[in-house]
Amino acid sequence: MSGAPGRLRIALPWLALLVVGAGAATLRYGLVESSAVGQLCASAHAPAWCTARLWLVLGFLRGIYGIVALVVAVLALLGRRAWLAWLAAALGVFALLLYCVEAGALAVLVGCLRLLRQQLRAPRLPPGPQHGQGQQQVQAQP
């Protein structure tokens, strides 16, 4: 993995985690904590999307986001797949920003460490002979 494509392949999951964090922050500050949205959803003529806001709030009140993040973190430890590690980290970020702090932090930690481990295990050189030698030869030292 050398050059720009290799670096992009390594950086892409981390950049995607930033996008997940930005999306979760938008949900938190735009829908959940906004007093104007709360008043609008409490009115008699609430828009249909207020149901989604209600489910979002119920999710963190019941700790569902943290539980799901922890389950996926355990699967990432057992499954040893990079996509599972990324999913654990992403769900952990989501849980952290939506008030499931302890479980979310643990899931972010496990997911990020597993993802980093998977990226470090990725092959860096193509299989085959190294240094242009096709056969292993032992040479005597002078």
Secondary structure, 3 states (H helix, E strand, C coil): CCHHHHHHHHHHHHHHHHHHHHHHHHHHHHHHCCHHHHHHHHCCCCCCCHHHHHHHHHHHHCCHHHHHHHHHHHHHHHHCCHHHHHHHHHHHHHHHHCCCHHHHHHHHHHHHHHHHHHHHHCCCCCCCCCCCCCCCCCCCCC
